[in-house]
């Protein structure tokens, strides 16, 4: 009889010890449903975020399933850059397409971050962002009205903002990244009579607030453009450059 009582006591003690962390609120609610951490991020065991997967135990960068803010979706998680735990959006392998350097004739409309990705960023309520790209970007207003325009999203609130060189830009106003490593803002370099500070551009030699590109439209020719009299066969030009292989936006909470 005593032996049976002892066994029961051990069972009860074991149950209490197992439940203690839950009783005292020491188990993370997000981790309690993991089951097996090795399956976290799978279709049947979605994580709360890429950061959640990283917190439970390191996994390599790749595609995982998450469910957050009522959204169940598959995302690419970057686990190494800037501490890891980022959702990555954007495009790569674009070297055969994004090779416009001082272009003054071709008209192009490039989608950088698709609307579906913008929608998901908003729904998942991200608060942190950074941009990584090898693109060389420059847009120059020259001897006619410049119809080119940039569609951007402000960081971190993602408001849509249009940026363009306003009006007849025969002053060589130039928009570009401040440097190769600073690609979340643009600077405006004035010409003879500056167009900086107009059309959503920053002030002369100043920088914009942080943003990322959603899309770009480059139209170098416009009403008022004409063949150069001293450069046979060439147009007075609103030049642009968009040359590189990838453009990524990273986001997390």
C-alpha positions in Angstrom: 0.0 0.0 0.0 2.8 2.4 1.0 4.6 1.7 -2.3 1.5 2.6 -4.3 1.1 5.9 -2.4 4.7 6.8 -3.1 4.3 6.1 -6.8 1.2 8.4 -6.9 3.1 11.1 -5.1 5.9 11.0 -7.6 3.4 11.2 -10.5 1.6 14.3 -8.9 5.0 15.9 -8.1 6.1 15.4 -11.7 2.9 16.9 -13.1 3.2 20.0 -10.8 6.9 20.5 -11.8 5.9 20.3 -15.5 3.1 22.9 -15.1 5.0 25.3 -12.9 6.4 27.4 -15.8 2.9 27.8 -17.2 1.5 28.6 -13.7 4.0 31.4 -13.3 3.8 32.6 -16.9 7.3 31.7 -17.7 6.6 30.0 -21.0 6.4 32.3 -24.0 3.0 31.9 -25.5 4.5 32.1 -29.0 6.8 29.1 -28.2 4.2 27.1 -26.4 2.5 26.0 -29.6 5.8 25.2 -31.4 5.6 21.5 -30.6 8.9 20.7 -32.2 11.1 23.7 -32.9 12.6 21.9 -35.8 9.3 22.1 -37.6 8.7 25.8 -36.8 8.0 27.8 -40.0 6.5 24.8 -41.8 3.0 24.9 -43.3 1.6 23.0 -40.4 3.5 24.9 -37.7 3.8 28.5 -38.9 5.9 30.9 -36.8 4.8 34.3 -35.6 7.7 36.0 -37.5 11.2 35.4 -38.9 12.4 36.7 -35.6 10.4 34.1 -33.8 12.1 31.3 -35.8 15.5 32.8 -35.0 14.7 33.1 -31.2 13.6 29.5 -30.9 16.8 28.2 -32.6 18.9 29.3 -35.5 17.8 28.2 -38.9 19.4 29.2 -42.3 18.0 31.9 -44.5 15.2 30.6 -46.7 11.5 30.4 -47.2 9.2 29.8 -44.1 5.6 30.1 -43.2 4.4 32.7 -40.7 1.1 33.8 -39.3 0.8 37.3 -37.9 -1.9 40.0 -37.7 -4.4 37.5 -39.2 -2.2 36.9 -42.2 -0.9 33.4 -43.1 1.8 33.5 -45.7 5.1 32.2 -47.0 8.0 34.6 -46.8 11.8 34.7 -47.3 13.6 35.0 -43.9 17.1 36.6 -43.8 18.8 35.1 -40.8 22.3 36.6 -41.0 22.2 40.3 -42.0 21.9 42.9 -39.2 21.1 40.4 -36.5 18.7 38.3 -38.6 15.0 37.8 -38.3 14.1 39.9 -41.4 11.5 39.3 -44.1 13.1 40.0 -47.5 11.3 41.6 -50.4 12.6 42.7 -53.8 14.3 41.4 -56.9 17.6 39.9 -57.9 19.3 38.5 -61.0 18.4 41.6 -62.9 21.7 42.3 -64.5 20.4 41.6 -68.0 17.5 44.0 -67.5 18.8 46.8 -65.3 21.6 48.1 -67.3 20.7 51.7 -68.2 23.6 54.1 -67.8 23.3 57.8 -68.8 20.4 56.7 -71.0 18.8 59.5 -73.0 16.4 57.7 -75.4 14.8 54.5 -74.0 11.5 54.9 -72.0 11.1 52.3 -69.3 8.7 51.6 -66.5 10.3 49.3 -63.8 8.4 47.6 -61.0 10.9 47.3 -58.1 8.7 46.1 -55.2 5.3 44.7 -56.4 2.0 45.9 -55.0 1.3 42.5 -53.4 4.5 42.9 -51.3 3.6 46.5 -50.3 0.2 45.2 -49.2 1.8 42.4 -47.2 4.2 44.8 -45.5 1.3 47.0 -44.4 -0.8 44.1 -43.2 2.1 42.6 -41.2 2.7 46.0 -39.5 6.5 46.0 -39.7 8.3 48.7 -37.8 11.9 48.3 -38.9 13.3 48.4 -42.4 16.5 48.7 -44.3 17.5 48.6 -48.0 20.3 46.7 -49.7 21.2 47.2 -53.4 24.0 47.3 -55.9 22.1 49.6 -58.2 23.7 52.8 -59.4 20.8 55.4 -59.6 20.9 58.9 -61.1 18.2 61.1 -62.7 19.2 64.3 -64.4 16.9 67.1 -65.6 18.3 68.7 -68.7 17.1 70.7 -71.7 13.4 70.1 -71.6 10.6 69.2 -69.2 11.5 65.9 -67.6 8.6 63.4 -67.4 10.5 60.8 -65.3 8.9 60.1 -61.9 9.8 57.9 -58.9 7.2 56.1 -56.8 8.5 55.6 -53.3 7.4 54.4 -49.9 8.4 56.3 -46.8 10.1 54.3 -44.0 8.7 53.2 -41.6 5.0 54.2 -42.3 5.0 53.2 -46.0 3.1 56.3 -47.2 3.3 56.6 -51.0 5.3 59.5 -52.3 6.0 60.7 -55.8 9.3 62.3 -56.7 10.1 64.1 -59.9 12.2 67.0 -61.3 9.6 69.7 -61.6 9.0 71.7 -64.8 11.5 72.7 -67.5 14.8 71.5 -66.0 17.5 73.1 -68.2 19.6 73.5 -65.1 21.0 70.0 -64.8 19.4 69.2 -61.4 20.5 65.7 -60.4 19.0 63.1 -58.1 21.1 60.2 -56.8 22.0 58.1 -53.8 24.3 59.9 -51.4 26.8 56.9 -51.6 26.9 53.2 -52.4 26.2 52.3 -48.8 23.5 54.9 -48.2 20.6 53.8 -50.5 17.6 54.6 -48.3 17.7 58.3 -49.2 18.4 60.4 -52.2 20.3 63.7 -52.5 19.5 66.6 -54.9 22.5 68.2 -56.6 21.5 71.7 -58.0 22.5 73.1 -61.4 22.5 76.7 -62.6 18.9 77.4 -61.4 18.0 74.6 -58.9 14.9 72.5 -59.1 15.8 71.0 -55.8 13.1 71.2 -53.1 10.3 70.9 -55.7 8.4 67.8 -56.9 9.1 65.9 -53.7 12.9 66.3 -54.1 15.1 67.3 -51.1 16.6 70.7 -50.8 19.7 71.6 -52.6 22.6 69.3 -51.5 20.2 67.9 -48.9 18.9 64.4 -48.3 15.4 63.0 -48.4 13.8 61.2 -45.5 14.3 57.4 -45.6 12.3 55.5 -48.2 12.5 52.6 -50.7 11.6 52.5 -54.3 8.3 50.9 -55.3 8.6 51.6 -59.0 10.4 54.0 -61.4 9.4 55.5 -64.7 12.1 57.0 -66.8 11.0 59.1 -69.9 14.0 61.1 -71.1 12.2 62.8 -74.0 9.3 65.2 -73.6 7.6 68.2 -75.2 10.4 70.7 -75.8 13.1 68.2 -76.5 14.8 68.5 -79.8 17.7 67.2 -81.8 20.9 68.9 -80.7 22.3 71.3 -83.3 25.9 70.7 -82.2 25.7 66.9 -81.5 24.2 65.4 -84.7 21.7 62.7 -84.2 21.5 63.2 -80.4 18.6 64.6 -78.4 18.9 67.2 -75.7 18.7 64.8 -72.9 17.1 64.1 -69.6 19.5 61.4 -68.6 19.0 58.6 -66.2 20.9 55.6 -64.8 19.5 52.5 -63.2 22.2 49.9 -63.3 22.6 46.9 -61.1 21.5 43.3 -60.3 19.4 43.4 -57.1 17.2 45.6 -54.9 16.1 44.2 -51.5 13.9 45.7 -48.8 14.2 44.0 -45.4 11.4 44.3 -42.8 10.7 43.1 -39.2 8.9 44.0 -36.1 
